[in-house]
Amino acid sequence: MKTLHDIRLSMLDLVAVREGGTVADALAIALRTAQHAERLGFQRYWLAEHHNMSGIASSATAVLVGHIAGGTQRIRVGSGGVMLPNHAPLVVAEAFGTLAELYPNRIDLGLGRAPGTDPLTMRALRRDRPETEQDFPRDVAELQRLLGESQPGAKVVAMPGAGTHVPIWLLGSSLFSAQLAAERGLPYAFASHFAPRYLLQALQMYRQNFRPSAVLDKPYAIVGVPFIGAPTDDEAQYLASSTYQRVLGILTGRRGQLPAPVEGFMDRLDPQAQAAIADFLACAVIGGPETVSAGFAQLAEVTQADEFMIVSDVFDPALRLRSLDIAAAAMREPALV
């Protein structure tokens, strides 16, 4: 049985553009947050690929990975993830191969099979054909080949990329990627920060069907956790109203920039909207230090995760850093409660 001390702590950043702020502000906040996470001993800092969303500035994910890696010293930096259907595997291999040469042993390549955008933007990304069930497994295999040792006689070689062995992670919010990660012996990250419904079923499938590989001898699973910490439960709930507003916007098709917190926001909503937000954030840990410790402990007990990857959308950048402090302190607890 894992204790909190056994579980690594990492962060996923959507690089939120705040109301009243700019993209440049968002990028600067992301770098300061990554530097703070590094000082706290976080294992990795991932950036997520999304397109055509006014409130998210991480569309050029590989570029941003390089920016964050260049501004830090030790923390692993990667994609959480690159949406592989949007890209040719060779282009991804060359981009992340270049990053691996610039920042040795610090780059992760997390791969998702969703487009990360709307149908019109998909076409603008030159996705001019429908995806089949076999496309993603085939593209993952191609990336493994391109990032592995160059084979004699190979007609297409990723340069840079070949021989870098950039760690590949499979990401998912359903059972498909869990099964594929198990078959390939790859590490797996479940997107429970926004789609928690199949979390436990996916983890069970991954662990039961895992086949050891050259890169991993036993299953390794990351669980996404929406997180906001504050000195008190009341303040944490107040700060979380920014996230609640963002989630409601996603659910109603009215996406926008990250809004400032609003006192009593949830109380103003009808029960159906409250329930929808609660379902979306079913894995969330929000509260003061004691609530956070108990929440992390319960999640550890239920999931037996190897790593928590928090998503912390706090409007005030300084209070976001304080939130990370609280998360790190909670993970140092010696045992489950």
RAMOQUI-V291112 format. One record per residue. RES is the residue in three letters. SS is DSSP state (h for helix, s for strand, l for the rest). BURIAL is 1 if it has 24 or more other ideal C-beta (glycine too) atoms within 12 Angstrom, else 0. Layout:
RES:SS:BURIAL  RES:SS:BURIAL
This chain:
MET:l:0  LYS:l:1  THR:l:0  LEU:h:1  HIS:h:0  ASP:h:0  ILE:l:1  ARG:s:1  LEU:s:1  SER:s:1  MET:s:1  LEU:s:1  ASP:s:1  LEU:l:1  VAL:l:1  ALA:s:1  VAL:l:1  ARG:s:1  GLU:l:0  GLY:l:0  GLY:l:1  THR:l:0  VAL:h:0  ALA:h:0  ASP:h:0  ALA:h:1  LEU:h:1  ALA:h:0  ILE:h:1  ALA:h:1  LEU:h:1  ARG:h:1  THR:h:1  ALA:h:1  GLN:h:1  HIS:h:1  ALA:h:1  GLU:h:1  ARG:h:0  LEU:l:1  GLY:l:0  PHE:l:1  GLN:l:1  ARG:s:1  TYR:s:1  TRP:s:1  LEU:s:1  ALA:l:1  GLU:l:1  HIS:l:1  HIS:l:1  ASN:l:0  MET:l:1  SER:l:0  GLY:l:1  ILE:s:1  ALA:l:1  SER:l:1  SER:l:1  ALA:l:1  THR:h:1  ALA:h:1  VAL:h:0  LEU:h:1  VAL:h:1  GLY:h:1  HIS:h:1  ILE:h:1  ALA:h:1  GLY:h:0  GLY:l:1  THR:l:1  GLN:l:0  ARG:l:0  ILE:l:1  ARG:s:1  VAL:s:1  GLY:s:1  SER:s:1  GLY:s:1  GLY:s:1  VAL:s:1  MET:s:1  LEU:h:1  PRO:h:1  ASN:h:1  HIS:l:1  ALA:l:0  PRO:h:1  LEU:h:1  VAL:h:1  VAL:h:1  ALA:h:1  GLU:h:1  ALA:h:1  PHE:h:1  GLY:h:1  THR:h:1  LEU:h:1  ALA:h:1  GLU:h:1  LEU:h:0  TYR:l:1  PRO:l:0  ASN:l:0  ARG:l:1  ILE:s:1  ASP:s:1  LEU:s:1  GLY:s:1  LEU:s:1  GLY:s:1  ARG:l:1  ALA:l:1  PRO:l:1  GLY:l:1  THR:l:1  ASP:l:0  PRO:h:0  LEU:h:0  THR:h:0  MET:h:0  ARG:h:0  ALA:h:0  LEU:l:1  ARG:l:0  ARG:l:1  ASP:l:0  ARG:l:0  PRO:l:0  GLU:l:0  THR:l:0  GLU:h:0  GLN:h:0  ASP:h:0  PHE:h:1  PRO:h:1  ARG:h:0  ASP:h:1  VAL:h:1  ALA:h:0  GLU:h:1  LEU:h:1  GLN:h:1  ARG:h:1  LEU:h:1  LEU:h:1  GLY:l:1  GLU:l:0  SER:l:0  GLN:l:0  PRO:l:0  GLY:l:0  ALA:l:0  LYS:l:0  VAL:l:0  VAL:l:0  ALA:l:1  MET:l:0  PRO:l:1  GLY:l:1  ALA:l:1  GLY:l:0  THR:l:1  HIS:l:1  VAL:l:1  PRO:s:1  ILE:s:1  TRP:s:1  LEU:s:1  LEU:s:1  GLY:s:1  SER:l:1  SER:l:1  LEU:l:1  PHE:h:1  SER:h:1  ALA:h:1  GLN:h:1  LEU:h:1  ALA:h:1  ALA:h:1  GLU:h:0  ARG:h:1  GLY:l:1  LEU:l:1  PRO:s:1  TYR:s:1  ALA:s:1  PHE:s:1  ALA:l:1  SER:l:1  HIS:l:1  PHE:l:1  ALA:l:1  PRO:l:1  ARG:l:0  TYR:l:1  LEU:h:1  LEU:h:1  GLN:h:0  ALA:h:1  LEU:h:1  GLN:h:0  MET:h:1  TYR:h:1  ARG:h:1  GLN:h:0  ASN:h:0  PHE:l:1  ARG:l:0  PRO:l:0  SER:l:0  ALA:l:0  VAL:l:0  LEU:l:1  ASP:l:0  LYS:l:0  PRO:l:1  TYR:l:1  ALA:s:1  ILE:s:1  VAL:s:1  GLY:s:1  VAL:s:1  PRO:s:1  PHE:s:1  ILE:s:1  GLY:s:1  ALA:l:1  PRO:l:0  THR:l:0  ASP:h:0  ASP:h:0  GLU:h:1  ALA:h:1  GLN:h:1  TYR:h:1  LEU:h:1  ALA:h:1  SER:h:1  SER:h:1  THR:h:1  TYR:h:1  GLN:h:1  ARG:h:1  VAL:h:1  LEU:h:1  GLY:h:1  ILE:h:1  LEU:h:0  THR:h:0  GLY:l:0  ARG:l:0  ARG:l:1  GLY:l:0  GLN:l:1  LEU:s:1  PRO:l:1  ALA:l:0  PRO:l:1  VAL:l:0  GLU:l:0  GLY:l:0  PHE:l:1  MET:h:1  ASP:h:0  ARG:h:0  LEU:l:0  ASP:l:0  PRO:h:0  GLN:h:0  ALA:h:0  GLN:h:0  ALA:h:0  ALA:h:0  ILE:h:1  ALA:h:1  ASP:h:0  PHE:h:1  LEU:l:1  ALA:l:1  CYS:l:1  ALA:l:1  VAL:s:1  ILE:s:1  GLY:s:1  GLY:l:1  PRO:h:1  GLU:h:0  THR:h:1  VAL:h:1  SER:h:1  ALA:h:0  GLY:h:1  PHE:h:1  ALA:h:1  GLN:h:0  LEU:h:1  ALA:h:1  GLU:h:0  VAL:h:0  THR:h:1  GLN:l:1  ALA:l:1  ASP:l:1  GLU:s:1  PHE:s:1  MET:s:1  ILE:s:1  VAL:s:1  SER:l:1  ASP:l:1  VAL:l:1  PHE:l:1  ASP:l:1  PRO:h:1  ALA:h:0  LEU:h:1  ARG:h:1  LEU:h:1  ARG:h:1  SER:h:1  LEU:h:1  ASP:h:1  ILE:h:1  ALA:h:1  ALA:h:1  ALA:h:0  ALA:h:1  MET:h:1  ARG:l:0  GLU:l:1  PRO:l:0  ALA:l:0  LEU:l:1  VAL:l:0
